[in-house]
């Protein structure tokens, strides 16, 4: 769905007086009328008038305020066009922005007409569902009386119990945009977005809003989807989780420090394979993943991708847990070897499309309209600095599906776009970042919630057997403090299933909230400024989800206060669990 800022829509609306019928100019509400209505509703707060609009006067506080609040933007040349008439779609859009900024509920949505402008459809879906447009005519003209009625309707929309806490995170510690949702008794009870998916470096009026259908690189939640892809092959009898992966890869994969111990797919999917990331874990298509694992390989780097027992701790396959992105690159290569398909295509045809999703591990699979809804991921490079785009800043340009970005989060200066024309399937699925490269929207993440809470069924279609879901959620590896058998990442990672991370509250560091034990399982995502997480309790039929499109502070200054998470994550989970699930 395309979305434009109101300023863009209004620039087209200059010709509306010539097109509108059914009301004279005196009977049409204007931008000034709309601004004054909302300004009055907010008690006429003080304004700074930091932007000097050429067509506003000393008494136009309402128009200055509505601009400063980000509810209605000006045009190029610093004009506000105060006497320009407003339309039904523009009214809904401004009210929708008001609801986001001032804490009104956003969860309920209603189907919109195909004839409605695409840039206004999110706002109209919300406005219709919440009765904001009740009593207004269906034509595109807004009269002063209808504006009064819409304002009366807006005043009846309920306050959102979590909105104040969520919106506060936008300012401190700082987030460009966010999307959250929650489920209770297996049903969606809450969803909200805030902020922006795109920040224009020169003109804030060209920022684009974050919505539930905004796609973004979801980082390590991609591992859970990749695991679903592997489990589909298990169910087909093509993949044995406990077989030596060498049987599938076409070469012998052994940790040279433990040459007698086979590495299995179960170990790869549970981070217990003894393979670690090293300085790089995504490589160009002309190289095989063997280059990581043989002494003559380009990426051998003194064997940095293998664990060892130099300090006396047994880190052999199956006996040590250490989170490994490269392990999922190996798993993706196994999927290619078994299926005969490129990893991105296999996942699209065998997991994502069967779940009803347009999501993809390949940005080149998105259409011209869809790429406009892709979120850019941001970070600040210095405390108090501006957001800097990190990845997916496509500027609306369609990507070639036969080219791929070689990305490693710790090597931002070495991101390169390369052709896959000569890629040999089954040699190097790290190209597609099985560990973190899935582009998916919050709206589409609802399918994963349904998959887990409904024992493998999505939209009435079985994706996995219940037994496969159970096996994914079963703890495959557990931290034992006496054995010191895991890198727990400051106490955050103590239990892991197959592509499933467990937050148990058993240890200092792995609690979602500070003052309660709420064990849930799912997965984190972190890369290029994004933080995300999906968590479910299958027994209680509940789920929560959060994603944010960038970090407004340095991570070293924003570690969590009670857990191994970052402060942003602690704040988001507290906002959801404390406000929506006080009974847990």
N, C-alpha and C positions, 0 to 999 in steps of 0.2 A: 504494500500500500504506500503510495507516495504521500509525503507530508511536506508542506511548505509553511514558512512562517507567515503570519497574517500580513506583514508588510509587503510580501511578494503578492499575495492575493489582492491586497488593496490597491496595488499599483495597476493591476488589471481592472479594478473596479472603478477606475476613473470614468469609464464609459457607462457605468450602470444607470445614471440618470436618464440616459437616452434609451436604455433597454427596459427599465422598470415600468410596469403598468399597474393601474389600480390605486395609485395614491399620488397626490400632488407633492411637490417638493416640501411644502409646509407640513405635510403629514408624514414625512419620513424622518426617522431618528438619525442623528449624525454621530460622528466620532466624538464630538464634544459632549453630546447627550449621554453617550455610553460612559465616557470617562467620568463625568460628574456623578452619574448614578453609582458607580462602584466606589468613587472617592468618598461619597457621602456614606455609603455602607460601611466603609472602613473608619469612619469618624474623622475624615479630613486630616490625615497625618501631615507632618511637615515635609517639605520637598527641598531639594538642594538646587534644582535648576542648573545642574552641571553642564547640560547640553543647551546651547542657545538656539532654540528653534526660531527661524525667521518669521514664521507666521503666527507666533503666539505672543500674547501680551503679558503684562504684569499680573493680571488677575486670572491667568489660565493655570492655576495650581493643579487642577484636576488632570489636565492633559500632561503636565510635567510629571505628576505622580504616576499616571498609568504607564508612561514611558519608563520611568525609573524602576517601577515594579516589574518591568518586563512583560506586561500584559498586552500592550499595543505599541508597536514600534513606529518610528518616523520613516520618512522617505529619504532618498538621496538629496543632498543639498540642505539637510537639516530642516525639513518641513514636516509638519504634522497633519496638514490638510484637515483642520478641525471641523469644517462644515461639509465634508464629504459624507454622503449617506452610508449607512451600514446595512449589511444583508443578514439574512437568517444564519448563513454559514459563518460569517464573521462574528456575529453575536455569540454563537455556540463556541467558537474558538477562543474568544476572549474570556468567556465564562469558564471554559475548561481550564485555561491557564490560571485563572483566579482560583479554581478548585484545587489545582495542584499546589499553588503557592500558599494558599491560606487554609489548607488542612481539611478540605471537604472530602467525603468518600468518593472513591473512583472505581470500586470493584464492579458494580453492575454495568453491563453494556447491552445494547440492543442492536439488532440488525439495521443497517442503513440502506437507503435506496441506491441502486447502481448509478442513478443519474446524479447523485450528490457528488460534488467536487472531491477528488481523492484527498486533497490536502486537508479537507475538513472532516473526513469520515471518522477519525478517532474522537474528535470533539462532539460530533453529532451522535455517535453511538452512546457516549456518556450522557449527553444532554437529554436524549430521548428516554433512556433508561431511568434517569433520576427526575423526570417530570419538569425539567427546566423549560422545555418548549411547550408545555401544556397550555392550551388556550390561545396559541398563536396560529395564524393562518399558515398554510403550507407554501404560500408563495415566498419569493425571496426578498420581499419588502418588509422592513420593520418600521412600524409606526411608533410614535411616542407612547401611545397607550399600550402597545405590545411590549415595548421596552420596560414599562412599569410592571406589567404582568410577569415578564421573564425575571425581573429583579425580585419580585415577590416569591416566585417559584425558587429562585436561587437561595433565598434566605431560609427556605424549608429543607434544603439538602443537609443531611446529617454531617456532623463533624466526624472525622476519621480518628480513631483512638491512637493510632500509631504515627500519624502524619507529622506531628511536631517533632518527635524524636528522629524520624527518618529525614525530614528536611533539614534538621539541624546539622546532619552529617555533611550535607552539601557545602556548608560553610566551614565547619571544623570537625575533623581534620581536613576536609575538603574532598569533593568528588565532582567530576564533570556531570555524570548522570548515573541513575540507578534504576533497577527494576526488582521488585520483590513480589512474592505471593505466598499464600498459606492454605493448607487443606485441613479440614477436620471432618471426621466420619467419612473420609474418602471424597469429600466434595470441596470444591474451591470456595473458600470463605473470604478471601482477601487478595487483592492485587493492587499495585500502585507503581507508578514511575515518577521520576523527578529529574530535573536537569536536562542535559543535552547529550546527544550522540555525536554531534559535530560542533566544534568551536571555530568560528571563522577568525583567522588571526588578525584581521583588519577591521571587521565590522560586526559587532555583536548582533545586529539586526539580522544577520545571515546565519546565525546559529540554528541548528536543527534539533528538535526535541527528542528525547528518549521516550520510546513507546514500547509496549509489550511485544510488538512485532518487529522491533529493531534487531537485526542480526549482529552478532559480534563473535570474536574469537573467544571461545569459552574456556581455553586453557585446559587444565587437567581433568575437568569433567569429561573431556574427550576420551580419557582412558576407560571410563565406564561404558561408553558407547562401543569402543573398540572391543571391550570384553564381551558385550552382547554379540558382536560379530563373530568372535571366537566361539562362543557358546552355541551359536547356530550351527557351526561346523561340528562341534561335539555331538549335538543332537542328530546330525546326519551321519554320524559314524566315521567322519573323515579326520577328526582330530582327537587324539588321546592325550588328555591333560597330563598324564603321568609317564608318557613316553619321552625318550631322549630327543630333544629338539633337533639333534643332528640328523635324525631320520627324515625330517621335513626340509631342512635347510640346504641339503646337498653338500655340506662340508661338516667336519667335526668341530663342534663348539665345546670347548672345555676351558675352565679357568686353570691356567698353568700352575697356579698355586695349590690347586686341588684336582690334579689330573684324573683321579680315579672316580670322581663324583659327576654323574650325568646332570645336566641342566634340563628341566622340564618346563612345559608351558604353564603348569600350575605355579611353578616358582616365578616365572616371568610375570604372571598376572597378580602375584601376591608380594612382589618386591623381595623375594628371598632367593634369587638366582645367583647372587654374588657378582652380578654385572652392575657396574656403577657408571655414572655419567662422564666423569672427566671434564675436560675443558670444552668438548664439543660432542653433540649427539645427533646432529642432523647434517648430512653430507650430500654432495651433488650427485646427479643421476649416473655419471660415468663411473662412479665408484660402487663397489659392493660393500655390504656391511662387514665382509671379511677383513676389510682394511682396518677395522677397529681391533680385531682379535688375533691377528698373526704378526709376529715380530717384524716381518718385512712390509707390513701394511702402512699406508700413508698416515693413518690415524692411530697407530699403535701407541705412540707417545710413552714409551717405556712401560707399557702395560697398565696405563692409568685407568683403564676401564674394567679392571678386575680387582676385587677385594683380596686382602691377604691377612695373615695372622702374625704380622711382624711384632705386634704388641702383646701377643699371647692369647688374644680372643679368637675363638673359632668363627671365622666368617665364611665357612664353606657353604656350597649350595644347600639350601634347605635348613640351615642352622643359624642364619643371620638375616635380619630384615634391614634393608637400606633402600629408601625410595629411589627408583631408577626410571628416568625417562627413556634412556636408551633401551632398557628391557622391553618397553612397549614398541620401540622401533623394530626390534627383533621379532616381536609377536606379530606386528603388521606384515613383516616379510614372510613369516610362516603362513599367514592368511593368504598372501599372494601366491605362494608356492602351491598351496592346496587348491585354491579356487581358480587359478589361472587368470585372475583379473587384477588390474591395478587396485591398490588398496582403496583409493578414493571412490572408484567405480563400484567395487565390491560392497563397500559400506553403503553407498547410495542405493544400490539395487536390492540389497539383502537385509538392510537394517532400517535405514532412514525412510525410504519411500514406503516400505511395508508399514511403518509406524505413522504414515501420513505426513511426513515432513519434507520441506524443501531444503533443509539444512544440508551442508556438505563440508567435506574436508578440503575441497578445492574451490577457491573463490571464483574460478573461471566457470563454475556451474551456475552462477547467478546471472539473471537477465539484466537488461539495461534498467528496467524499473526497480528490480530488487536490489541492485548494487547501490542505489541511492539511499536505501534504508540501512546500509552497513555502518556500524559504529566505528569511529576511530578510537583507538586506545591511547591514553595520555599518561604522562608522568611529569612531575616538576624535577628539574635537574639541580636546583638549589633551593633551600628553604626560603619561602616567600616568593619564589620565582613564578613565571608563567607556565601554563600547561604546554608541553611539547609533544606533538604527535609521535607515536612510536611505531604503529603498524596499522594497516588497512585504511590508509588515507587515500582512497581511490578517486575521490573527487567526482564520483558518478560515472567513471569510465569502466566499461565492461572489460573483464580480464580474460586472457587467453587460457583455456583449460589445459593446453599442452605446455604451458610454462608454469614454473613453481618457484616460490621464494624459499631460499635456503636460509633458515633463521635459527639462531641460538640466542636465547635471552641474555646471556652474559657476553655476547659478542655483537652488540648492536651495530657496530661500525662495519660489520662484515655481512650484512644482509645482501643477498644477490638474487636476481631473477634469472633463471636458467631454463633452457628448453629441455623437454622430455622426449624429443623426437626419437632418440636412439636408446631410450631407457629399456632395459631388459626386465620384464616383470619377474618378480621373485628374487631380486638381488638386493634391493635397498628401499624398503618402504619408509625409511626415515624422511624421505622427500615430502610425505604428506602429513608429517607430524601426528602419528597415531596417538601420541601422548598429550597433544594439546592443540591441534590445528582445526578442530571442528568449529565452523561458523553456524550458529544456531540462535534463535530468539528465545526470550523468556516465554512467549506464547507457546513455542514449540516444546519447551521443556516440560510443559504439562503432560506431554505424551510419556515422558520418562516417569513422572510421578504416577500416572495411571498404570504403566507397565509394572511398577513395583508394588503398588497398593492393590492391583487387580491380578496378581500372580501370573504375570506374563501376557496379559491380554490388553490390547489397545484398540479402542474403537470397535470392539466386538471381534477383532482379529487376533488370533494367537500368534505372538511373536516368539516366545519361548515357553517351554513347559514350566509348571510351577517348581518342579524339582531342580531345574536349572537356575531359577531365581533364588531358590533356597540355598543352592550351592554357592552362588555368588555372594550371598549375605553371610554364609557361615564363616566364622573366623578361621582363616587358613594359617595365620601366624599370629602369635601373641608374645608380647614383650615379657621377659622374666628378669626382674631386677637383680636376682642372684647371679644369673648367667651373663647379664649385660649383653643380651643377644640382639640388640637393635640400635640403630640410630633413630632416636625418638623425636628428633627435631624439637628440642626444648619441651619434651613431654607431650607433644601433640599427636604423635603417631605411635600408638601402643598395640593396636589391633588392625588387621587388614584382611579382607576376604579376597574375592576374585574381582578386581576392579572396584572394590567397595571399601571405603575408609570408615572405621568405627570411632565415633566420639562417645566414650564410655562413662566419663566422669569418675573413673576409677583412680586416675592419677592427677597430680597437680599439673595442669597443662592441657588436658583434653576435655574440658567442659565448655559447653556452648554459652552458658551464662554463669555469673559469678556465684550466686547464692542458692542454686538448686541443681540437683542431679537430673538431667534430662538426656538419657542415652538415646542417640539416634545414629543412623548409618547412611552413608551416601558418598559425597566426594567434594573436596575443595578444588578451586581453580585459581591459579596465580601466574600471570605473565604479562609483561609489557604494560604494567599499570592496572590491569584488570584483577579484581578479586571476585570470586564467585563461590557459591556452595549450594548443594541440594542435599537435604537431609530428611529421612523418613523414619517412622516407627511403624512397621508393617502390622504389629500386633494391635496398636492403638488406632491405626488408620489415619495418621496425621503426617503432614509434610510441611516443610518450609523451604524457601528458595530465595537467594539474593544474588545480584550481580551488580558490579559497579564498573564504570568504564575508564577509571583512572584514579591515580592517587595524588591528592593535593598537597602532599608533604613527603619528606624523605622517609623511607621505610625505617631507617636507623633511629629516627626520632618518634616512631609510631608503633613500637612493639606493644603487644597487649599488656593489660594490667594484671590479669589473673590467669592467663592461658598462654599457650604457644602460638596463638593467632596474632594477627595485627590488630591495632586499635579499631580500624574501620570495621573489621569483621565482628569484634566484640560488640560494637555499637549497633550494627545491623541486627545481629541475632537477639540482643537484648530488646531492641525495639519491637521485633516480631513476637518473641516468646513471652516477654513481660506484659505486653499489651493485649495479645490475642490468645495466649494460653496460660493465664494466671493459675489455672487449676492443676497444671502439671507439677 
